[in-house]
């Protein structure tokens, strides 16, 4: 997806860490949690959103 090997390794570590957090928080299987995270990642890379990530207008920067 355009990342350097070092960036890819760091991102992989973060995905695994978040995956384990979702398992603990939501009681999902590790496969379900990783499937969710990879879906969010790929859709985000394509400029799409998944349900629950629609958000709103970003906050205005503080002056």
matplotlib code that plots the C-alpha trace (Angstrom):
import matplotlib.pyplot as plt

x = [0.0, 3.0, 4.6, 8.3, 9.3, 9.9, 6.5, 4.8, 6.3, 5.2, 1.7, 1.5, 2.5, -0.2, -2.8, -2.0, -2.0, -5.4, -6.7, -5.9, -7.6, -10.8, -10.7, -10.5, -13.1, -15.7, -15.2, -14.5, -12.3, -8.9, -9.9, -13.1, -11.2, -8.5, -11.1, -12.8, -9.5, -8.4, -11.8, -11.4, -7.9, -8.7, -11.8, -10.0, -7.2, -9.9, -11.5, -14.5, -16.0, -17.5, -20.6, -19.8, -16.8, -18.8, -17.9, -18.7, -17.0, -13.5, -13.0, -11.7, -8.0, -7.3, -5.7]
y = [0.0, 2.3, 2.0, 1.4, -1.9, -0.1, 1.7, -1.6, -3.4, -0.6, -0.6, -4.4, -4.2, -1.5, -3.6, -6.6, -4.6, -3.1, -6.5, -7.9, -4.8, -5.5, -9.2, -8.1, -5.2, -6.8, -10.5, -11.0, -13.8, -12.6, -13.5, -11.3, -8.4, -8.5, -8.8, -5.6, -3.7, -4.7, -3.7, -0.3, 0.0, -0.9, 1.2, 4.2, 3.8, 4.0, 7.1, 5.2, 4.7, 1.8, 2.1, 4.0, 5.9, 8.5, 11.2, 14.8, 18.0, 18.0, 20.4, 23.9, 24.4, 26.5, 29.8]
z = [0.0, -0.5, 2.9, 3.4, 5.0, 8.3, 8.2, 7.2, 10.2, 12.6, 11.2, 11.5, 15.1, 15.8, 14.0, 16.1, 19.3, 18.4, 17.4, 20.8, 22.4, 20.4, 21.5, 25.1, 24.8, 22.6, 23.1, 19.4, 18.1, 16.9, 13.3, 13.6, 15.1, 12.4, 9.7, 11.0, 11.2, 7.7, 6.4, 8.0, 6.7, 3.1, 3.0, 4.5, 2.0, -0.8, 0.8, 2.0, 5.5, 7.3, 9.5, 12.7, 11.1, 9.2, 11.7, 11.0, 10.2, 11.7, 14.6, 13.8, 14.6, 17.7, 17.0]

ax = plt.figure().add_subplot(projection="3d")
ax.plot(x, y, z, "-o")
ax.set_aspect("equal")
plt.show()
